[in-house]
């Protein structure tokens, strides 16, 4: 296998943030689960990455004390080839993931998870800069509406479109679940 699927921050912590919305969750879970199940069926290693940061107190949803640093409810169960914990946006900073991937001859990454424009995009850019081929599967990423600095709303769909625009051809191949799986091993 020269490909690995990264499932980034698909964790319960997000349900406990003020911006959480269920609006796009069913579509995200359908795509994410199809990607997980397809990767597992063809033997592509699946890497789980969890975000932990801030004080280790119960009211911080990204701390172990909260009990929320665990797989997102509704996410397909899978046997992770490895699990990494990160405290930065890129899954490749301070985790050892880059070493593990290199040691195993992984040359191509499929990026998925939460949030589209933050940890998923940052990891995709970082991976491309380090020489990996990157497939970015926007339907298997999830984000939420935001507010622009001038106070105007920025819908999640626009964030996804912008992320795909800036990644395409520079840092990643933007593809569907089927296209990502077809290109694996």
N, C-alpha and C positions, 0 to 999 in steps of 0.2 A: 504494500500500500504506500502510495506517495501522497495521498490526500488525507486530510483530517477535517472533521466538522467541529467548529467551535460553537458551543452554546453558551453565550455570554450573559451573565446576570439575569437569567430567567428564574427569578426568585420572588418569594412572597414579600420581601421588603418593600417592593414598589406599591403594593396594595395599601400600605400605611403612610404614603406620602400624600400631601394635599392635592396634587395634580392628577392622581390616579383616576382613570376612567375605564369603564367596561366597554365603551363604544366599539373599539377596534379589537378587543380581546378575542372574540370567537374566530375571526378571520386569521389573526396572528397564530392562535393555538392550532388551527387546522393546518396552516402552512408549516409551522415549526414542527409539529408532530409528524407530518408527512416527510419532512426532511430527516428527522431523527429515525423514523421507522425505515425509510429508504436506505439511509446510511448503514443502519444496523443490519439490514437484510443483505447488503452487498459486502459487509465486512469492513466498511470504512470506520476507522477509529473516531469516536466521539469524545470530545474533551469538554468537561463541565468547568465553567469558570464562575465563581461566586464573588460578589463584591462585599468586602468588610471594611468599614472605615468609621472614624469618630470614636467617641467614648464608648466603652463597653458597659452600657447601661440599658435598662429595659425599654426606655422611651426612645432609643435610637434604633430604628428598624434595620439598620445596616450593621448592627452589632450582634454578636452571639447571644448576649444577655436578653435580647428581644425575642429570640426564638423564631425570627422571620428569615434568617439566612438559611433558606432551604428551598428546594425546588418549588416553582410556581404551581399551584393547584391547577390541574387540567393538563399539565405537561406530560407527555408520554414518558413512561419509565424507561430507562436505558442503563446498561452497564457502561459506565464511563471508563475509557481507556486510561484516563487520569483526571483528577480534580485539582484545580488550582484556586487559590484565594488571592484576590487583588485588592489594592487600596487606591489605585490610580485609574485613570480612564482607559489606558491601553492595557490589554491583558498581557502584553509583552514586557511591561515594566515591573521589575522586582519580583517576578513570580517564578522564574526558571522555566517558563513555558517555551521560550525560544530555544533553550538548550535541549529540552526534551524533544521538541519537534525536529531539530537538527540531528540529534543522535539517532532518531528513528527514520531518517531519510525523507521526511515530509517536505514536499516542495510546493504543495498547493493547499490553500486553506479555504474552507467554505465558512463564511461569517454569518452568524445569526444571533438573535437574542434581543435584549432590552438595554438601552435605548438606542434607537436608530442613529441619531445624530451625535450621540455622545460616545459611549463605550464601544459600540459596534463600529461606527465610522472611524474613531481614533485607532482602534485595533487594526482595521483594514488599511489605513494610511501607513501606520507603523510597520505592519507586515510587508507591505509593498516596498517601503523604503529599505527594509532589510533583505529584500530579494525574493520573497515568496510570491507565487502567483495567487491572486485573491479572487474568489467568486463571492460576490455580495448579493445576498438574496433578500431584497427589501420586504417581500411579503412575509418572510420569516424573521422580521424585526418588528419591534413595537415601540411607539413613542406616543407622546401626548401633546395636546394643544399647549401653546406657550403664549406669552405676551411679549411683544417687541419692546425695545427701549422707549419708543415713543408712545406706548400704551395701546397700540393696535393689536388685535388678536392675530395669532399665527397658527392656523389649523395644522393638525398633525399631518394631514395629506400633503400640505405644502412643504413641511419639513422633510418628509420622505422624498418628495420630488427634488428638492434642493440637494439633499444628501446624494441621491443617485446622480444628479447632474455633475456635482463636483468630483465624485469618485470615478465616474465612467471614463474609461480610456486612459486615465492618469494613474489611478491606484487600484482599480478593480474592474472586473467584468461584472456588469449588472445582469443578473439572470434569475430565472424562475427556479422553483424547487426541482422540476424535472430536468432543466438544463444543468443545474449543479450536480445532480445525481448521475446524469448521463456522462458527464466529463470525469467522474471519479473512476478510477481507483485511487 
